[in-house]
Amino acid sequence: MNYDLSWTSLNTKLRSSEDLSGGLSTALLELENHQRESGFIVDDLREIHRFVFNHPKKDYSFRVQLNPKRARRHDGTGILHPPRKETYLNNGCFLCRKNIEWQQEGRQVGFEIKTQSGDYNALMNPFPLMPNHVVLASQDHIPQEVKLLSENQQSKGLEELLEDLCELACRLPKHVGFYNGVGAGASIESHFHFQFFRRLPDIPNFPIEERSFTSSKDGRCPEFILDYPIHVLRWRGSISEVVSKACAWITQSIKESKIGKHRLTSNFIATSSKLGESVTLYFIPRDKEKQFWNGGKGIVGGLEILGELVMASDDERTLVEKDNIDYFFINTALSNVSTQFSNKNV
């Protein structure tokens, strides 16, 4: 079947499921099944082993995901050079639909999603970290870096970014969504995207969600995490409240930061209540010069911020197999990327 017809046909089917059944979550589960059947998703997660490391005295934990197939993700799953007459768009960007058609030889098909602020294609991750691991890529080829930190006027503004992330989190209450900035885990820096994945049924909450936060001193200030190796801030409430307060606080803090704008980056993580009525937004300030948990290896992105280290290389697997990892090992590893660029309101 013609690729455009395949795309349209699948989108019609998924749109019907979204409207008549369980919302966006149901549509993305059907998309995942379709992409397994097409052969695009190459990892069924069966080889993943997950380990929980508890604090010896406190009710805290960290996790490690041993994921050997993840080490192959840089090899890609498609062809690198277009057949004759095909367009090599935006340096072969893997998130641009026109490239996806020839790169994946028709196997990868996306689901079009509209938010209040933007248009996205939901694309399944061929090397998933969690169930229903999906990339929500802007339909336009625009940079990943937020406009506050970029001179590129094509970049998304902070408010638009947060509105979309929080809206999608509320439409996917069983998922966790995140934005990785450039130098903070972003896999494709030239094309704006979020990532979402479904919570695990047996251990649905992440270590970051076990921790206490300070109370906000006034309605505008964030809550600050306590006793966690990474500096994390949090806002909770309706989408409009959270976005407004977070934008105001972050914008002012960037102006006062002693870290140069060329080094500043961030992670944002969004979750919602079970009914999607309220949102929790986590903001993690980052320094581009502090990307890794293990020297120059082991990049820290959204899942690691949540408290789950992904180990895929031979060296990392050896650490697990030789019992060289415990709670304090992970605590120290994550502390290597902690960045606090504002002390106000702590």
C-alpha positions in Angstrom: 0.0 0.0 0.0 1.1 3.6 -0.7 2.8 5.1 2.4 0.5 8.1 2.6 -2.5 5.9 2.3 -1.1 3.6 5.1 -0.5 6.6 7.3 -4.0 8.0 6.7 -5.7 4.6 7.2 -3.9 4.0 10.5 -4.6 7.5 11.7 -8.4 7.1 10.9 -8.4 3.9 12.9 -6.5 5.3 15.9 -8.6 8.5 15.9 -11.7 6.4 16.2 -10.2 4.5 19.1 -9.2 7.7 20.8 -12.7 9.2 20.4 -14.8 6.2 21.2 -12.7 4.2 23.7 -10.1 5.1 26.2 -8.7 8.4 24.9 -5.2 9.0 23.7 -3.7 6.2 25.8 -5.8 3.6 24.0 -4.7 5.0 20.6 -1.0 4.8 21.6 -1.3 1.2 22.8 -2.9 0.3 19.4 0.0 2.2 17.6 2.5 0.2 19.6 0.8 -3.1 18.6 0.8 -2.0 14.9 4.5 -1.1 15.0 5.4 -4.5 16.6 3.5 -6.3 13.9 5.2 -4.2 11.2 8.6 -5.1 12.6 9.6 -1.5 13.4 9.9 -2.1 17.2 12.9 -4.4 17.6 12.8 -4.9 21.4 9.9 -6.6 23.2 11.4 -5.7 26.6 11.7 -9.4 27.6 15.5 -9.1 28.1 15.2 -6.2 30.4 16.0 -6.9 34.1 15.1 -4.3 36.7 16.7 -4.1 40.1 15.5 -2.1 43.1 18.1 -0.8 45.7 16.7 0.3 49.0 18.2 2.7 51.5 19.2 0.7 54.5 17.4 2.9 57.0 15.0 5.3 55.1 12.0 4.4 53.0 13.9 5.5 49.8 15.0 3.5 46.8 16.7 3.8 43.4 16.4 1.4 40.4 18.6 0.0 37.7 17.4 -1.2 34.3 19.7 -3.7 32.7 18.8 -3.3 29.0 21.4 -5.0 26.7 19.4 -4.2 23.5 19.5 -0.5 24.2 23.3 -0.5 23.4 22.3 -1.1 19.8 20.1 2.1 19.5 22.9 4.2 17.9 23.1 1.7 15.0 19.6 2.7 14.1 17.0 0.5 12.4 16.7 1.9 8.9 18.7 2.8 5.9 20.9 5.9 5.9 20.9 6.9 2.3 17.8 7.6 0.3 16.8 5.7 -2.8 17.0 7.7 -6.1 14.3 10.5 -6.3 13.8 10.5 -2.5 14.4 13.7 -0.6 17.2 13.9 2.0 15.5 16.4 4.3 17.1 18.3 7.1 20.3 16.2 7.0 18.3 13.0 7.2 16.5 13.8 10.5 15.0 10.7 11.9 11.9 12.5 13.2 10.9 14.1 9.9 8.0 12.3 8.2 9.4 12.6 4.7 12.7 10.9 5.8 10.9 8.3 7.9 9.1 7.0 4.8 12.3 6.0 3.0 14.5 5.3 6.1 12.1 2.7 7.5 10.9 1.5 4.1 7.3 2.0 5.1 7.5 0.1 8.4 7.2 3.2 10.7 3.9 5.0 10.7 2.9 7.8 13.2 -0.2 9.1 14.8 -1.0 12.8 14.4 -1.8 14.6 17.6 -3.0 18.2 18.1 -2.5 20.2 21.3 -3.6 23.7 22.1 -0.2 25.0 21.0 1.2 22.6 18.4 1.0 19.6 16.1 2.9 16.4 16.8 3.5 13.0 15.3 3.5 10.1 17.8 6.3 7.7 16.8 7.1 4.5 18.7 10.7 4.1 20.0 12.3 1.0 18.3 14.5 0.5 21.4 12.0 1.2 24.2 13.0 1.8 27.8 9.5 1.1 29.1 6.1 -0.1 27.9 4.5 2.1 25.2 7.6 4.3 24.9 6.6 6.9 22.4 8.3 10.0 20.9 6.0 12.9 20.3 7.8 14.9 17.6 6.8 18.3 16.3 5.5 18.1 12.8 7.7 21.0 11.9 11.5 20.6 12.0 12.3 23.1 14.8 15.2 22.9 17.3 15.0 21.1 20.6 16.5 23.9 22.6 14.0 26.3 24.3 13.9 29.9 23.0 15.0 31.3 26.4 18.3 29.6 25.9 18.6 29.9 22.1 19.0 32.7 19.6 17.1 30.7 17.1 13.7 32.2 16.7 12.3 28.9 15.4 12.7 27.4 18.8 9.6 26.9 21.0 9.0 29.3 23.8 9.0 28.0 27.4 5.3 28.7 27.9 4.4 26.8 24.7 6.7 23.9 25.6 5.2 23.5 29.1 1.6 23.9 27.9 2.0 21.1 25.5 3.9 18.8 27.9 1.3 19.3 30.7 -1.7 18.9 28.4 -0.3 15.7 27.0 0.4 14.4 30.5 -3.2 15.1 31.5 -4.4 13.2 28.4 -2.1 10.3 29.3 -2.7 9.8 33.1 -1.1 6.3 33.1 2.1 7.6 31.5 5.0 9.8 32.5 6.2 12.5 30.0 9.5 14.3 29.8 11.4 16.9 27.8 15.2 16.5 27.6 17.1 19.6 26.8 20.2 19.8 24.6 23.0 18.4 26.7 20.5 16.9 29.1 19.7 13.6 27.4 18.2 14.8 24.1 18.6 12.1 21.5 17.9 14.3 18.5 18.9 17.9 19.2 17.8 19.4 15.8 14.1 18.3 16.1 11.8 19.2 18.9 10.2 16.2 20.7 8.9 14.9 24.0 9.0 11.3 25.2 6.3 9.4 27.1 6.1 5.9 28.5 3.5 3.9 30.4 4.1 3.2 34.1 5.0 -0.4 35.1 2.0 -2.2 36.7 4.1 -3.8 39.4 6.2 -0.7 40.4 4.2 2.2 39.0 5.8 5.0 41.1 9.4 6.2 40.5 12.0 7.0 43.3 11.6 10.7 42.8 7.9 10.4 43.7 8.8 8.8 47.0 10.6 11.9 48.2 9.4 14.8 50.3 9.5 18.4 49.0 9.5 21.7 50.9 6.2 23.6 51.0 6.0 26.7 48.8 6.5 29.9 50.8 4.0 31.6 48.6 1.7 30.6 45.7 4.3 31.6 43.0 7.4 29.7 44.3 8.1 26.0 43.6 8.6 23.2 46.0 12.2 22.0 46.4 13.0 18.3 46.7 14.6 17.1 50.0 17.3 14.5 50.4 17.7 13.7 46.7 21.1 13.7 44.8 19.7 16.0 42.0 18.3 19.5 42.4 14.6 19.2 41.5 11.8 21.7 41.7 8.1 21.0 41.5 4.8 22.7 40.8 1.3 21.1 41.2 -2.2 22.2 40.2 -4.2 22.9 37.0 -2.3 23.3 33.7 -2.8 27.0 33.6 -1.6 27.5 37.2 1.4 25.3 36.8 2.5 26.8 33.5 2.1 30.4 34.6 4.0 29.9 37.9 6.8 27.8 36.4 7.4 30.2 33.5 7.6 33.2 35.7 9.9 31.6 38.2 12.2 29.9 35.7 12.5 33.0 33.5 13.5 35.2 36.4 15.9 32.6 37.8 17.7 32.3 34.4 18.3 36.0 34.4 19.9 35.7 37.9 21.9 32.6 37.1 25.6 32.6 37.5 25.9 29.9 34.9 26.3 31.2 31.3 23.2 30.8 29.1 25.3 28.8 26.6 25.7 26.1 29.4 22.2 26.1 30.8 19.8 23.4 29.8 17.1 21.4 31.6 14.8 18.4 32.0 11.1 18.7 32.5 9.0 15.8 33.7 5.1 15.9 33.8 2.6 13.5 35.4 -1.0 13.8 36.1 -3.6 12.6 38.5 -5.4 9.3 37.7 -8.3 11.2 36.1 -6.0 13.7 34.4 -7.6 16.6 36.3 -4.3 18.1 37.7 -0.7 18.0 36.7 2.6 17.7 38.5 5.6 19.4 36.8 9.2 18.7 37.8 11.9 21.1 36.6 15.5 20.0 36.7 18.1 22.7 35.9 21.1 21.2 34.1 24.6 22.2 33.0 25.7 21.0 29.6 29.1 20.3 31.0 27.6 17.8 33.5 25.8 15.3 31.3 27.0 11.9 32.6 26.7 9.8 35.7 29.9 7.8 35.0 32.6 10.2 33.9 32.2 10.6 30.2 29.6 7.7 30.0 26.1 7.1 31.0 24.1 10.1 29.9 21.4 11.3 32.3 18.0 12.0 30.8 14.4 11.9 32.0 14.4 8.2 33.2 17.6 8.6 35.2 16.3 11.8 36.8 13.2 9.8 37.9 15.6 7.5 39.8 16.2 4.6 37.3 19.7 4.2 35.8 19.8 2.5 32.4 22.7 0.2 32.0 23.4 -1.2 28.5 27.1 -1.4 27.8 29.3 -4.3 28.7 31.1 -2.3 31.5 27.7 -1.3 33.0 26.4 -4.8 32.9 29.5 -6.0 34.7 28.9 -3.6 37.5 25.5 -5.2 38.1 26.6 -8.8 37.6 29.5 -8.3 40.1 27.2 -6.7 42.7 29.1 -3.5 42.7 25.9 -1.4 42.8 23.9 -0.4 45.8 21.7 2.6 46.8 24.7 4.8 47.7 26.4 4.0 44.4 23.4 5.3 42.5 23.0 8.3 44.8 26.6 9.3 44.1 26.3 8.7 40.4 23.3 10.9 40.0 24.8 13.7 42.1 27.4 14.2 39.3 24.8 16.0 37.2 23.1 18.1 39.9 22.9 21.8 39.0 21.5 24.4 41.3 21.4 27.8 39.6 19.2 29.6 42.1 19.2 29.7 45.9 16.3 32.0 46.3 13.1 30.8 48.1 14.8 27.6 49.4 
